[in-house]
């Protein structure tokens, strides 16, 4: 049984006239009669009662009409969904992110706007270690990634700047420098215990400006863990300034760093040779979204 058989049957059921149905379907009456007979043989029961004067649906034919209509509706829905996916309007996107892209609102700004444009898209999200993000993308474990720059990228991975930021200093509330509201000179931080987040570029730049090296620093896997160490008085950290604006943690204070701003950024990573229409559409959308948004870049 094929979909055309359902269409043939439904046209005869609608008109209750083989000749009129054949004309609408643009086939010959004998051909239509043969097709209906094939259906009846397949079911093993008549679908129509035929006399010289009229054609009438049997009880089995009435039931089959309901099922045939439902099947054709589902077939059309399936066709539309497949075509929609081919146009990049429907499907599933797996998003990798680092915590600062979530807390800064960058993740929700880009992906939320995309979902607002394409509400049939399903989004999955998981936190991924910064150093693993590009590899997860290449290996197909995620479809796009939001990461704190800079990170090393292979030739297969492209990046889009989605938010500019800078670094600041996070201190225990009991720290000797916590009471000052002034920007803190990196030189006075020599000898301090540093908690290193995943993105260490800010910490190393502070050390360079202060004329010291980061000895015996504590490495942490996430910014949440960094803030926990600081709250416990285990050290200080150089973190994205957006954290000071969005995350309040008891016993942790944030202070600016003296001198020129130490830049930071959030990148959206993507595969340069992406083939999936939906992901390609997201990449184009993100570029347009960033260029059209003020204050992000």
N, C-alpha and C positions, 0 to 999 in steps of 0.2 A: 504494500500500500504506500502510495506517495501522496504528497500534498495536493497534487493536481487531481487525484481521485476525490479528495475531500471537496475541492472546489467544484468539480463536476457534479458530485452528489448534491451539494448545497444549492446549486443553481436549479437542478431539477426539482428539489424539495421546495424551492421558492416559487417556481412557475407552475409546478405540477403539469409540465408539458415538455416532452422530449424535444420537439421541434423548436419551440421558442428558446429553450435552454441551449440547444446546439447553436442556434443563431447568435445568441449572446456570447457564447464561448468561442465562436468562430471555428467550430468543427462540424463535421457532418453528423446527421442524426444517427445513422448506423454506428459510427465510431463511438458516439456518446453512449448508445445502448450497450455496446460491447463492454465499455469501461464500467458501467454500472453493474452489468452482469458479472464481471470479474470480481467486483466488491462483494456481491451477494454470494458468489461461490466461496470466496475467502472466509466470509462469516458463516456460511452454511445455512443462511436463512434469507428470505426475501426482504428487501428494504422498501419496495414499492409493490402495490397491487395495481396491475395494469389491465385495463379493459379497452375495448374499442372506443368507449366514450370518455373515459377519464383515467387519471393516474392518481393514486392515493398512497400516502405513507403508511407502512405497517407500524405496529407498536415498536418493533425493533428499529425501524427507520426513524421514528420520533426520537428515540434515545440516541441513535447515532447522530442525528442532526445536532443535538445539544453538545455532544462530545466533539463533533467535527468543528463546530463554531469555536469551542473553547481551544481546540488544538491549533486552529489557524490564528486565533488571537495570540496564543503563546508563541507560535512560530514568528509572527510579526514582531512581537516584543523582543524576542531573542535576536532577530535580525537587526532591530534598531539599537539594541545594546551593543552588539558586535560592531556595528558601524560607528557608534558613539565612541567605543574604545579605540577604534582605528583612527578616529579624528582627534584622539587625546582628550576626550571630554568625560571619560569614565574609567574607573579602574582603581588600583591600590598602590599607594606610595609608602615605602618604608623609609622613615626619616631617622638619621642618627644625629645626636646633638651632644654638646658639652653643656654643663650646668649654666655657665654664664650666658649662653645664648637663650636659655629659657628665662632666667631671672631678668635679663635685660629687656625682654619682650620681643627680641628679634625673631625668634622662632615662630611665635604666634602671629607677629606682624606679617611675615612673608607667607607662611603656610595658611594662616587664617584668611588672609585676603584671597589666596588662590582657591580655597575651599568655598569662599563666598561667591566667587565667580563660577566655580564648577561644583555645585553641591552634591553631585553623585559620586564624587571622588572619596574614597576611604583612605584615611591616614593612620599609619602606625608609627610609633615613636619609641626609641630606646636610647638611653644614655650610653655613649661609647667613649672609651678612653681616647684622648686627643691623638696620641701617637698611633692609634690603631684605626683612626677614621678613614684615612685614604686607602689603606689596605682592605678594609671592610667594603669600601665602595668598589674597588677593582674586582674583588672576589664575589660581588653581587649579593652581599649580605644586607646592604642598605642601598637605597636608590639615590639619595642626596645626603649630605652631611653638613652640619653647622658646627664650625670649629673656631677656637681662638687662635688667631694668626700671631706670628708666622709659624708654619709647619712645612716640613719637607714634602714635596709632591712628586710623584712619578710623572712621566710624559703623558700618561693616559688620563690624568686627572686635571681638570680645569677648576678655577675658583672665581668667585664673584664677591667683591667687597659689599657686604650688606649693612655693616655698621662700623663707624669709626669711634674709637674710645681712647682713653689713656690710662696709665697706671697710677695708683695711689698706695698709701701705706696703711696697713691694718695692724693695730697694736692692742695688747691687753689693756683694759681700763686702768689697771694698777701700774702700768709702765711709767717710768720717769718722764717720758715725753708726751704722755697722753693728755696732760693738763693744758699744754700749749695749743692754741688755736692757729699758730703760725705754720707755714709750710716748713717741713723738716729737711734740713740739709743732709744729703747722703753721707757727708764726712763724719757726722756724729753717730752714725750707725755702725762704725767699725767695732768689731767684737761682739755684736749682737748675734743671738741665735736666730737664724732665718728658717722659716717654714717654706719650702719650695712647692708651689702649685705645679700642675701639669705644664703650664706655659711659663718657662723660666726666663724668658727674654727680659722682662721688666726687672727681675731680681738681679740679673747679671749686669744690666745697665746701671742700676743703683750702685752696685759694688764698684763698677768701673769709675763712675763719677766720684764715689767716695774714696777711691784709692785703696781698696782692700779686696780680699778674695773671700769667697763664701766657703769657709771651712766648717765641716761637721753639720751642714744644713740637713734638716729633716725633709725627706721627700714625701709628698702626699699625692694620692691618686685623684682626689676631687677637691673642688673649692669648699665643699661642705666640711670635708676633713680638715682642710687648712684652717677654717674658722673655728672648728672644735679645738684644735691645738692652741690657737691664739686665746680663746676663751679660758682655757686651762692654764694659761700663762707659760706655755712652752716656748714661745718665741714670737717673732713679728713676721710679716709677710708683705710682699709687693703683689697687689691684686688689681684686677680691672676696676676703674673708678665707678663703673656702673653698679658695682656691688654696694658701694657706700650709699648710693641713691635708692637702692631697692631692698637690701637685706639688712634688717636690724637684728643683731645678736647680742644678748646680754653679756656684759664684760668685754665687749669688743668695740673699739673706737677707730675711726678712719681719719687720716690726715693727708693733706696734699704734700707732694714732694717738691722741694725748692728747685728752681731752675727751669729750663725748657721742659715742656710736657714730654713724657716718654710715651710714644704712640702705641696703641694697641688696636685691634680690629677683630671683627667676626667675619669669616668667610663662609660662603656656601660652596661646598665642593660638589662636583658632578663629573660624570664620565664624559670625556671629550667626544667619544664615538658612540654616544647614546643612540639607541635605535628605537626604543619604546616611545610611541607617539605621545603618551601621557607625560612621561618624564621630560621629553623634548619641549612639550608645551609649558611645563613648569619652569624650565630653565629660561625660556623666552619671557614668561610672565615675570619671573624674579628680576630679570634685567630691566624690564619696563617698570616694575614696581619700585626698584631702588632708584632709578633715574628720575622717577616722578615724585619721589618722597623727599621732602626737605628735612634737613637735620640728621639724616642717617649716614650720609657720606660727604 
